[in-house]
Amino acid sequence: MISRNRRILQENDALTNHLEEQVKKRTEEVTLLLNERKAFFSDMAHDLKAPVFATRSFIEAIRRSGVGVDMELRGYLDQAEAKQMEMARRLQGLSAINALDKIDGKRIRVSVREMLSEIYAAHHGEAEVRSVYLVVERPNEDAFLMAQPEKLEILFENLIYNALKVTPPNGRIMVSVRIADNKIRMMVEDNGCGIPEEELPFVFQRFYVGSNNKGTGTGLGLYIVQGIVRELGGTIHVQSALGEGTKFIMEFPQDA
């Protein structure tokens, strides 16, 4: 019986070691694949910049010269310019994802009150230029979450930038936090034009551009925001009504 138990333990140890080796090998393979993907997209974004923006220059040069530009050719130029602008927006979004992928530092304990102060300092100037009131409400008691500060900056930069685009002069953007039940609830709210109800289910989809951002949006801002929120173990949803504004609500686990 002792000999049999010893043999079983040895077999279990061998199986455990084999599984650990397989997991380690698979992890290394996945890490290598992800790094190769990041390098590929980074190289592709870099290589595409020159021809994409050169195309725009050629179109503008043809328009300025006016030589042989009839109504038919002008129509073709309009179509080419629209496609070029779409490619430029996609390229801009791809560059944003590449920049996000390069943030690989460890998460640290972030003070919510300090983070809100930094958000106000970073964005109130642009809000003033647009005659929009940026209000940042700090909670009376501090709370902490584990995160990479650079990704939090990108998260709020996207939300506030989107709000600034749709908020009229003398409008208001409010960033606030509520802390309860070991949860940190963060809200970014504007009183801008709002999002049509039929578009709400799609706003976090990659490359989706709503009617308010046609011609200017990359369709990646909210997609990136959602990715960061999920990476931090949080959730995000949106509430909006036409003519009344939009509110993004995020919940994160609080670090004790």
C-alpha positions as CSV (number, residue, x, y, z in Angstrom):
1,M,0.0,0.0,0.0
2,I,2.8,2.4,0.9
3,S,4.6,1.6,-2.4
4,R,1.4,2.1,-4.4
5,N,0.7,5.5,-2.7
6,R,4.3,6.6,-3.4
7,R,3.9,5.7,-7.0
8,I,0.7,7.6,-7.3
9,L,2.3,10.7,-5.7
10,Q,5.2,10.5,-8.2
11,E,2.8,10.2,-11.1
12,N,0.8,13.2,-9.8
13,D,4.0,15.2,-9.5
14,A,5.1,14.3,-13.0
15,L,1.7,15.2,-14.4
16,T,1.7,18.5,-12.5
17,N,5.2,19.4,-13.8
18,H,4.1,18.5,-17.3
19,L,1.0,20.7,-17.1
20,E,3.0,23.6,-15.7
21,E,5.5,23.3,-18.5
22,Q,2.7,23.2,-21.1
23,V,1.0,26.3,-19.5
24,K,4.4,28.1,-19.5
25,K,5.0,27.2,-23.1
26,R,1.6,28.3,-24.2
27,T,1.9,31.6,-22.3
28,E,5.2,32.3,-24.0
29,E,3.6,31.6,-27.4
30,V,0.7,33.9,-26.7
31,T,2.9,36.7,-25.4
32,L,5.1,36.3,-28.5
33,L,2.1,36.4,-30.8
34,L,0.7,39.6,-29.1
35,N,4.1,41.3,-29.3
36,E,4.3,40.4,-33.0
37,R,0.8,41.8,-33.5
38,K,1.7,45.1,-31.8
39,A,4.8,45.4,-33.9
40,F,2.9,44.6,-37.1
41,F,0.2,47.3,-36.5
42,S,2.8,49.8,-35.4
43,D,4.8,49.3,-38.6
44,M,1.7,49.3,-40.7
45,A,0.5,52.6,-39.2
46,H,3.9,54.2,-39.8
47,D,4.2,53.0,-43.4
48,L,0.7,54.1,-44.3
49,K,1.0,57.7,-43.1
50,A,3.0,58.9,-46.0
51,P,0.8,57.6,-48.9
52,V,-2.4,58.5,-47.1
53,F,-1.5,62.1,-46.5
54,A,0.2,62.4,-49.9
55,T,-3.0,61.4,-51.5
56,R,-4.8,64.4,-49.9
57,S,-2.1,66.7,-51.1
58,F,-2.5,65.4,-54.7
59,I,-6.3,65.9,-54.6
60,E,-5.8,69.5,-53.3
61,A,-3.2,70.2,-56.0
62,I,-5.6,69.1,-58.7
63,R,-8.4,71.2,-57.3
64,R,-6.2,74.3,-57.1
65,S,-4.9,74.0,-60.6
66,G,-8.4,73.7,-62.2
67,V,-6.8,72.4,-65.4
68,G,-9.2,70.0,-67.0
69,V,-11.4,69.8,-63.9
70,D,-15.0,69.4,-65.2
71,M,-18.1,68.5,-63.2
72,E,-17.5,64.7,-63.7
73,L,-13.9,64.9,-62.5
74,R,-14.9,67.1,-59.6
75,G,-17.4,64.4,-58.5
76,Y,-14.6,61.8,-58.7
77,L,-12.3,64.0,-56.6
78,D,-15.1,64.4,-54.0
79,Q,-15.4,60.6,-53.7
80,A,-11.6,60.2,-53.5
81,E,-11.3,62.9,-50.9
82,A,-14.1,61.3,-48.8
83,K,-12.3,57.9,-48.9
84,Q,-9.0,59.5,-48.1
85,M,-10.5,61.3,-45.0
86,E,-11.9,57.9,-43.9
87,M,-8.5,56.3,-44.2
88,A,-6.9,59.1,-42.3
89,R,-9.4,58.7,-39.5
90,R,-8.8,55.0,-39.3
91,L,-5.1,55.5,-39.3
92,Q,-5.4,58.0,-36.5
93,G,-7.4,55.4,-34.5
94,L,-4.8,52.8,-35.2
95,S,-2.1,55.1,-33.9
96,A,-4.1,55.6,-30.7
97,I,-4.3,51.8,-30.2
98,N,-0.6,51.4,-30.8
99,A,0.1,54.1,-28.2
100,L,-2.2,52.3,-25.7
101,D,-0.4,49.0,-26.3
102,K,2.9,50.5,-25.5
103,I,1.8,51.3,-21.9
104,D,2.9,48.1,-20.1
105,G,4.0,49.4,-16.7
106,K,2.6,47.9,-13.5
107,R,-0.6,49.1,-12.0
108,I,-0.2,51.3,-9.0
109,R,-2.5,52.6,-6.3
110,V,-4.2,55.7,-7.6
111,S,-5.9,58.3,-5.5
112,V,-9.3,59.3,-6.9
113,R,-9.1,62.8,-5.5
114,E,-5.7,63.4,-7.0
115,M,-6.8,61.9,-10.3
116,L,-9.8,64.3,-10.5
117,S,-7.5,67.3,-9.8
118,E,-5.3,66.3,-12.6
119,I,-8.3,65.8,-14.9
120,Y,-9.4,69.4,-14.2
121,A,-5.9,70.8,-14.7
122,A,-5.5,69.0,-18.0
123,H,-8.8,69.9,-19.6
124,H,-10.3,73.1,-18.1
125,G,-8.2,75.3,-20.5
126,E,-9.6,73.8,-23.6
127,A,-13.1,73.9,-22.1
128,E,-12.7,77.6,-21.5
129,V,-11.5,78.2,-25.0
130,R,-14.8,76.6,-26.2
131,S,-16.8,78.6,-23.7
132,V,-17.8,75.3,-21.9
133,Y,-17.9,75.0,-18.1
134,L,-15.9,72.0,-16.9
135,V,-17.0,71.0,-13.4
136,V,-15.1,68.4,-11.5
137,E,-16.6,67.3,-8.2
138,R,-14.2,65.6,-5.8
139,P,-15.5,63.3,-3.1
140,N,-15.1,64.3,0.6
141,E,-13.3,61.1,1.4
142,D,-10.6,59.7,-0.8
143,A,-10.7,56.3,-2.5
144,F,-8.1,54.3,-4.4
145,L,-8.0,52.0,-7.4
146,M,-5.3,49.9,-8.9
147,A,-4.5,51.2,-12.4
148,Q,-2.0,52.5,-14.8
149,P,-2.3,56.3,-14.6
150,E,-1.5,56.8,-18.3
151,K,-4.5,54.6,-19.3
152,L,-6.8,56.6,-16.9
153,E,-5.6,59.8,-18.7
154,I,-6.5,58.3,-22.1
155,L,-9.9,57.1,-20.7
156,F,-10.9,60.6,-19.5
157,E,-9.3,62.4,-22.4
158,N,-11.5,60.5,-24.8
159,L,-14.7,61.0,-22.8
160,I,-14.1,64.7,-22.2
161,Y,-13.0,65.3,-25.8
162,N,-16.2,63.7,-27.1
163,A,-18.3,65.8,-24.7
164,L,-16.5,69.0,-25.8
165,K,-17.4,68.3,-29.5
166,V,-21.1,68.1,-28.8
167,T,-21.6,70.6,-26.0
168,P,-22.6,74.1,-27.1
169,P,-21.1,77.4,-25.8
170,N,-22.1,78.1,-22.2
171,G,-22.9,74.4,-21.9
172,R,-21.5,72.2,-19.0
173,I,-19.5,69.0,-18.6
174,M,-19.5,67.5,-15.2
175,V,-17.1,64.8,-13.9
176,S,-18.2,63.3,-10.5
177,V,-17.5,60.3,-8.3
178,R,-19.6,58.4,-5.8
179,I,-18.1,55.9,-3.4
180,A,-20.3,53.1,-1.8
181,D,-20.2,49.4,-1.1
182,N,-16.5,49.1,-2.1
183,K,-17.3,50.5,-5.5
184,I,-16.1,53.6,-7.2
185,R,-18.7,55.1,-9.5
186,M,-17.4,57.7,-12.0
187,M,-19.6,59.8,-14.2
188,V,-18.9,62.1,-17.1
189,E,-22.0,64.0,-18.1
190,D,-22.7,66.8,-20.6
191,N,-25.7,68.8,-21.6
192,G,-25.0,68.6,-25.3
193,C,-27.0,67.4,-28.3
194,G,-27.4,63.8,-27.0
195,I,-27.2,60.5,-28.9
196,P,-30.2,59.1,-30.9
197,E,-31.7,56.1,-29.1
198,E,-31.2,53.8,-32.1
199,E,-27.4,54.5,-31.9
200,L,-26.9,53.8,-28.2
201,P,-26.4,50.0,-28.6
202,F,-23.5,50.6,-31.0
203,V,-21.4,53.4,-29.4
204,F,-18.8,51.1,-28.0
205,Q,-18.3,49.2,-31.2
206,R,-14.9,49.5,-32.9
207,F,-15.0,51.9,-35.8
208,Y,-18.6,52.9,-35.2
209,V,-19.1,56.6,-35.9
210,G,-22.4,58.1,-34.8
211,S,-24.4,60.8,-36.6
212,N,-22.9,63.5,-34.3
213,N,-19.4,62.7,-35.4
214,K,-19.7,62.0,-39.1
215,G,-16.6,63.4,-40.8
216,T,-14.6,63.9,-37.6
217,G,-14.7,60.7,-35.4
218,T,-12.4,57.7,-35.7
219,G,-14.9,55.3,-34.2
220,L,-12.3,54.2,-31.7
221,G,-12.5,56.6,-28.8
222,L,-15.3,54.9,-26.9
223,Y,-14.1,51.4,-28.0
224,I,-10.7,52.2,-26.3
225,V,-12.6,53.6,-23.2
226,Q,-14.6,50.4,-22.8
227,G,-11.4,48.3,-23.2
228,I,-9.6,50.2,-20.5
229,V,-12.6,50.0,-18.1
230,R,-12.9,46.3,-18.6
231,E,-9.2,45.8,-18.2
232,L,-9.5,47.4,-14.7
233,G,-12.3,45.1,-13.8
234,G,-15.0,47.7,-14.2
235,T,-18.2,48.3,-16.2
236,I,-19.4,51.1,-18.3
237,H,-22.8,52.1,-19.7
238,V,-24.3,55.2,-21.3
239,Q,-27.5,57.2,-20.8
240,S,-28.6,59.8,-23.3
241,A,-31.5,61.7,-24.7
242,L,-31.6,63.9,-27.8
243,G,-31.4,67.6,-26.9
244,E,-30.7,66.8,-23.2
245,G,-27.2,65.4,-23.1
246,T,-25.2,62.2,-22.4
247,K,-23.9,60.5,-19.3
248,F,-21.2,57.8,-19.2
249,I,-21.3,55.8,-15.9
250,M,-18.3,53.6,-14.9
251,E,-18.0,51.4,-11.9
252,F,-14.6,50.1,-10.6
253,P,-13.7,47.9,-7.6
254,Q,-12.2,50.0,-4.8
255,D,-8.7,49.1,-3.6
256,A,-8.8,48.7,0.2
